[in-house]
Amino acid sequence: MVDTSLVLNAIVAVSIAAGAAFAVLELRGIGKDRRANMVVNMYSSFISSDMTETYSKVMTGDFQNAADMEQKCSLSSLAGIAGFYEAIGYLVRKKFVDPKVAMDFLPINVVWRKMEPWIKFNRERTDPFMWTEFEYLAKLTEGHDAEYAVDIKAAFDALKMRKKRKAG
C-alpha cells in the first residue's frame, strides 16, 4: 500500500519545482521586457525635437574644422549628441543593451565619423578620456551597416516571397 505522506511529499516537491521553473521563466520575460523598454526609450530620446534639430545641423553642416562645428552647432548641442551615444556605448559595453539592437536602431558610425574631429578637439582641451564609450561603440559597430543592409534585404525578399505564395 502507498503511504499517503509520501504521495503528498512528492506532490509538494513537484509543485515547488514547477513554481520555481515558472518563476525563472517569468523573470526571463521581465528581463527581456526591460531591455526592450530601454531600447524604445533610448530611441524616443534620439528622435526628440531637440536631438533631431541638433543631429540635422551636425549631419548636414559643412564644417571647416572642429571649432567651426562647435560655433555653428554649439558646445551644448554637440555634447548632447556625444553624451547620448556615450550612454548607449556604456549600456552596450555593460551588456544592458544588445549591440546589434543599438546598431540596427541608431546611425552610430555615420554620427561618429562626422563628430570624430570635434571629439578629438574636445579631448585635447578638456579630458583625453572624454567620450570613450562613444568611441568604443563606434569601433564595435564598424562594418555593421553593410551587414545590416544584407540582413534587411534578405528580410524584404523573404516577405515578397511569402506574399507571392499567398497571392498565387
N, C-alpha and C positions, 0 to 999 in steps of 0.2 A: 504494500500500500504506500502511496506517495504521501510524504509528510507535508501538511499544509503550510507550515512555516517556511519550508524550503521553496515551495512554489511562490509564496508571497515575496521571499527574499530575491528570487530570480526576477520576478516581475518588477520589483523596486530597482534592481540593478539595471535591467533593460530600460526602464523609464529614465533613470539617471543618465545612462549613456545616450539615449535618444535626445533628451533635453540638452545635454552638452553639445551634441552634434548640431542640433537646431541653433543653439546659441552661437556656435562658431560660424555657421552659415550666415546667420543674421549679422554678426559683426563684420564679416567679409563684405556683405552687401552695403552696410553702413559706410565702411571704408571707401568702397567704390563710389557711393553716392557723394561722399565728402570730396573726393578727388574730382569728380565730375563738376560739382558745385564750385570748387576752387577754379577750375578751368573756365567755367562760364563767367564767374566773377572777374577773372583777370581779363577775359576778352571784353566784357562790358566796360571795364575801365579803359581798355585800349581804344574802344570806339566812342568814348565820351567826347563831347564837343570840344573841350579844352585840348584833349590829346590829339584829336583828328586835325584841329587847326594847326597845332604845332607840327605834327607829323607832316602835314601838307607843305608847310613852309620849308621844313628840312628836306623833304624829298624832291621838291620842285625848284628849290633855290639853286642859284648859280653862285657859288662862293669862291672867292679868290684864295682864301686860306681860313684857318680855324677862327682867327679873330674876326674876320668878316662874317663868318657864320654866326658867331656869338652876337655881333652887332645887329644883324638882320633878324635873328630869331629870339634873342635874349637868353641870358645865362639861365634864368629860372625855367624857361621852356625846354632848353636843351637838357638841363639837369632832370627835368620831369620825365623826358623820354628815356634818358640813360638810367634813371632811377627805376623806372618801370621794368626795363629789361634786366637791370641788376637784380631786382626782386625775383623775376622769373628764373634767372640763372641760378639764384640761390635755391629756389624751390626745386628746380631740376637736379642740381648737384646733391641736395639732401634727400632726393628721391620722394618728395611730396607730390611732384608732378612728373608724369611720364614724358621724357624728352621728345618722343615722336608726337605726342599731343601738342606740346608747345610749338614744335617745328611746323606742324600742319596748320595750326591756327594763326601763327604770327610770322610776319616777314622779317625774321631775325637777321639773316645775312645781308639783306638789302639795307636795312637800317644800320647795321654795324659798319658796312663799307662806307656809307655816307657820313656817319658820325665819327669814324675812327680818327681822322685828323684832329677833330675838336677834342676827343677824349685824350689823345696823346698830349695836346696842347694844355688841356686842363690838368693832366697829371704832372706836367713839368712845373706848373706854378702852384699846385696845391699838394697833392699826395700821390706818390708814384704807384700806389696800390688802388687808387680810385677806379671804380667801375670794372673791377677784375671779374666779378660774377657775370657781367655782360660779355666780357671778352671770352670767358670760359664757355658761355652759351654759344657764342658765335663760332668758336673753334669746334665745339662739339657738333654743331649742325652743318659744318661745311659739307657740301655735296648733297645735302638732303633735298634741296629744291629739285634737283634733277630726278632723284628717286621718287619724290612726291608726284612729279609730273607723270612719270611712268605708271605709278600706282593709280592715280586718278583717271588716267586714260584707260587703263585696264578695267576700272570700275564702270566707266561710262560705256565701254564696249560691251561689257557683260550685261549692263542694263538694256542696251539696244537689242542684244540677242534675246533677252527674256521677253521684251516687248514684241519682237518679231514672231517668237514662238507662240505667244498668246494670240496675236493677230492672225496667224496662219494656221 
